[in-house]
Amino acid sequence: MRLFLIFGFFLISFGILLGQSKHILTETDKIKFLLNELDKPEANLKFIRNGEEFTGKEAREHMQKKLDYAGNKIKTVNDFIDQIATKSYLTGNLYYVKLPNGTKVESAKWLRETLKKLN
């Protein structure tokens, strides 16, 4: 009987620990999260690249192409933000996110703030 109680206590404790554990996100998961956030229709964001406005969907597609081209050079979400989602390779112009209220925010800042939603 005592062994049964000890074993039961162990199972309950283990179950509680499992229930409290968080899913560990990979760097790829974090990058996908950011791309998805750009593309959310309800966010109603505009993406400004080289002075021209694009939809969130177009921004996502553009960044995905840059990411695919970069291949294994991008290892972390910070690499993605710094090397893919911050500025134009061709002109060096910064990218911006235009919020629904018209405020323009540097894309790197917006992405880092958005990433905090995962915490």
TADA-V605022 format. One record per pair of residues at least 24 apart in sequence whose ideal C-beta (glycine too) atoms are under 8 Angstrom apart, sorted by the first residue. I is the first residue (numbers start at 1). J is the second residue. D is the distance in whole Angstrom. If there is no record, write none. Layout:
BEGIN
I_J_D ; I_J_D
END
This chain:
BEGIN
25_118_6 ; 27_75_7 ; 27_76_5 ; 27_77_5 ; 30_77_4 ; 30_115_7 ; 30_118_7 ; 31_67_7 ; 31_74_8 ; 31_77_5 ; 31_80_5 ; 33_115_8 ; 33_118_6 ; 34_77_7 ; 34_80_7 ; 34_81_8 ; 34_85_7 ; 34_111_5 ; 34_114_6 ; 34_115_6 ; 35_60_5 ; 35_63_6 ; 35_64_6 ; 36_60_8 ; 37_114_5 ; 37_117_8 ; 38_63_7 ; 38_97_8 ; 43_100_8 ; 44_100_5 ; 45_97_6 ; 45_98_7 ; 45_99_7 ; 45_100_7 ; 46_97_7 ; 46_98_4 ; 47_95_7 ; 47_96_7 ; 47_97_6 ; 47_98_7 ; 47_107_7 ; 48_95_7 ; 48_96_4 ; 48_97_7 ; 48_98_6 ; 48_104_7 ; 49_88_6 ; 49_93_8 ; 49_95_5 ; 50_88_6 ; 50_91_6 ; 50_93_5 ; 51_93_7 ; 53_98_7 ; 77_115_7 ; 81_108_5 ; 81_111_5 ; 81_112_7 ; 82_108_7 ; 85_111_6
END
